[in-house]
Amino acid sequence: MGLWGVLWEILKAVGPHAAPHVARAVAGRKTDHAADRRAQGVAEKMAQKMAEGFSTIEERLAAAEEKAAAAERNSTDAADRASAAEEKLALAQAQFADQWTAVRKWMLALLVWNALITAALIYIIVIVARR
């Protein structure tokens, strides 16, 4: 019989019992390979979606940084305008104080003038009335 004959007899005896196991292993290997391919495809899609998400987040962050910089510039401009307005207000207050001082002097001068004219008229009326 020889070596090949003995091996053939062993294969014929074990073959029917081992065939379902071998078939399951081969099918399992196919399914494992298909599952690995599906998992790899899903992983690639997830990586692509994550990259898209990160790029969206980066774009939003850049837009927010631009808005913050614009707001900072606007607040600096507003502070400059406010300080200029305060300076104008202080100047206007000083001018108003100077004008008020001048008006007070004029009012006092007019009051004195009215008193002198009134006294002169009273004096003239009293003298004319006595004669």
C-alpha positions, 0 to 999 in steps of 0.5 A, a space after each residue: 500500500 505505501 505511504 500515499 495509500 495510508 494517507 488516502 485511507 486516513 483522509 477517507 476515514 476522517 474526511 466526512 467528519 472533518 468536512 463540516 468543520 473545514 467548511 465552517 472554517 473556510 466560510 468563517 474566514 470568508 465572513 471574517 475577511 468580508 467583515 474586516 473589509 466592511 469594518 475597514 470601509 466603515 473606519 475609513 468613512 468614520 475617519 473621513 467624517 471626523 476629518 470633515 467635522 474637524 475642518 468644520 470646527 476649524 472653520 467655525 473657530 477661525 470665523 469666531 476668532 475673526 469676529 472676536 478681533 473685529 469686536 476688539 477693534 470696534 471696542 478700541 475704536 469706541 473707547 477712542 471715540 468716548 475719550 474724544 467725546 469726553 475731551 469735547 465735553 470738558 472743553 464745552 464745560 470750560 467754555 460754558 463756565 467762561 460764558 457764565 462768568 461773562 453773563 454774571 458780570 453783564 447782569 451786575 453791570 446792568 443792575 447797577 445801571 438800572 439802579 443809577 437811572 432809577 435813582 436819577 429819575 427819582 431825584 429828578 421827580 422829587 426836585 420837580 415836584 417840590 418846585 
